[in-house]
Amino acid sequence: MIVVDTNVMVYLLTGSGPGEAAADLLMRDPEWAAPPILLSELRNVAAGLVRAGRIEPPDAVGICHDGEVILGDRIASVPSDEVLEVALERDLSAYDAEFVVLARQLGVPLVTGDRGILEAEPNLATAL
């Protein structure tokens, strides 16, 4: 099991950026976990793609549904006190800190495309 951030999920589901690397990662380790914020961020990205005319609304719904299927029952809440502590200690957004806290909580690596997380948590986070 690994924790993935929104960047990794977006790469996988849209084929953008290192989409192939994200697909390879899913094949190697299909048990992806994430905090609930990933689904909200994914919905926001999908809405933005529709607004930009890059995809149609049914495709946006499909992207969001696929993300939910991939995560399955591995969407896990994280405690606010720990999120805020990590955000303040590591100078991360609270959004990014949620992924860090979940990876710590589960004792698994965090795979990310976020340079800030990689710099703040070099022993926990790994680049896609």
C-alpha positions as CSV (number, residue, x, y, z in Angstrom):
1,M,0.0,0.0,0.0
2,I,1.1,3.6,-0.7
3,V,-0.4,7.0,-0.2
4,V,-0.7,9.0,-3.4
5,D,-1.4,12.7,-3.7
6,T,-3.8,14.4,-6.2
7,N,-1.1,15.1,-8.7
8,V,-0.4,11.3,-9.1
9,M,-4.1,10.5,-9.5
10,V,-4.6,13.3,-12.0
11,Y,-1.6,12.1,-14.1
12,L,-3.0,8.6,-14.1
13,L,-6.6,9.5,-15.0
14,T,-5.9,12.2,-17.6
15,G,-2.7,10.8,-19.1
16,S,-1.1,14.2,-18.6
17,G,2.5,14.7,-17.5
18,P,4.0,11.5,-16.3
19,G,0.7,9.6,-16.8
20,E,2.5,6.5,-18.0
21,A,4.6,6.4,-14.8
22,A,1.5,6.7,-12.8
23,A,-0.1,3.8,-14.7
24,D,3.1,1.7,-14.1
25,L,2.9,2.6,-10.4
26,L,-0.7,1.4,-10.2
27,M,0.3,-1.9,-11.8
28,R,3.1,-2.4,-9.3
29,D,1.2,-1.4,-6.3
30,P,-2.6,-1.2,-6.8
31,E,-3.5,-0.5,-3.2
32,W,-3.5,3.3,-3.2
33,A,-4.7,5.2,-0.2
34,A,-5.5,8.9,0.3
35,P,-7.3,11.3,2.6
36,P,-10.7,12.5,1.5
37,I,-9.3,15.8,0.2
38,L,-8.0,14.0,-2.8
39,L,-11.5,13.4,-4.1
40,S,-12.4,17.1,-3.7
41,E,-9.2,18.2,-5.4
42,L,-9.8,15.7,-8.2
43,R,-13.3,17.1,-8.7
44,N,-11.9,20.6,-8.9
45,V,-9.4,19.6,-11.5
46,A,-12.1,17.8,-13.5
47,A,-14.3,20.9,-13.4
48,G,-11.4,23.0,-14.5
49,L,-10.8,20.7,-17.5
50,V,-14.4,21.1,-18.5
51,R,-14.3,24.9,-18.2
52,A,-11.2,25.0,-20.3
53,G,-12.9,22.9,-23.0
54,R,-10.5,20.1,-22.7
55,I,-13.0,17.4,-21.7
56,E,-16.8,17.1,-21.7
57,P,-18.8,16.9,-18.4
58,P,-19.5,13.1,-18.7
59,D,-15.7,12.6,-19.0
60,A,-15.2,14.7,-15.8
61,V,-17.7,12.5,-14.0
62,G,-15.8,9.4,-15.3
63,I,-12.5,10.7,-14.0
64,C,-14.0,11.3,-10.6
65,H,-15.6,7.9,-10.5
66,D,-12.4,6.2,-11.6
67,G,-10.5,7.9,-8.8
68,E,-13.1,6.6,-6.3
69,V,-12.9,3.1,-7.7
70,I,-9.1,3.1,-7.5
71,L,-9.1,4.2,-3.9
72,G,-12.0,1.9,-2.9
73,D,-12.2,1.7,0.9
74,R,-8.7,3.2,1.4
75,I,-9.9,6.8,1.8
76,A,-9.0,7.6,5.4
77,S,-9.6,10.7,7.5
78,V,-6.8,12.3,9.3
79,P,-6.8,14.2,12.6
80,S,-6.9,18.0,12.4
81,D,-4.4,18.5,15.1
82,E,-1.8,16.4,13.4
83,V,-2.5,18.0,10.0
84,L,-2.0,21.5,11.5
85,E,1.1,20.5,13.3
86,V,2.7,19.1,10.1
87,A,1.5,22.1,8.0
88,L,3.1,24.5,10.5
89,E,6.3,22.5,11.2
90,R,7.0,21.7,7.5
91,D,5.6,24.9,5.9
92,L,3.1,22.9,3.9
93,S,-0.5,23.7,3.0
94,A,-3.0,21.9,5.2
95,Y,-4.1,20.1,2.0
96,D,-0.6,18.7,1.5
97,A,-0.1,18.0,5.2
98,E,-3.1,15.6,5.0
99,F,-1.2,13.3,2.6
100,V,1.8,13.4,4.9
101,V,-0.2,12.6,8.0
102,L,-2.0,9.7,6.3
103,A,1.3,8.2,5.1
104,R,2.8,8.5,8.6
105,Q,-0.4,7.0,10.1
106,L,-0.3,4.0,7.8
107,G,3.4,3.6,7.9
108,V,3.7,3.6,4.1
109,P,5.4,5.8,1.5
110,L,3.8,8.9,0.0
111,V,4.2,9.1,-3.8
112,T,3.8,12.7,-5.0
113,G,4.4,15.1,-7.9
114,D,4.7,18.0,-5.4
115,R,8.1,19.5,-5.0
116,G,7.2,21.1,-1.7
117,I,6.2,17.8,-0.1
118,L,9.3,16.1,-1.5
119,E,11.5,18.8,0.1
120,A,9.7,18.8,3.4
121,E,9.5,15.1,3.8
122,P,12.4,13.5,2.0
123,N,12.3,10.3,4.2
124,L,8.6,9.7,3.6
125,A,7.8,11.1,0.2
126,T,9.1,9.8,-3.1
127,A,8.7,11.3,-6.5
128,L,6.6,9.7,-9.1
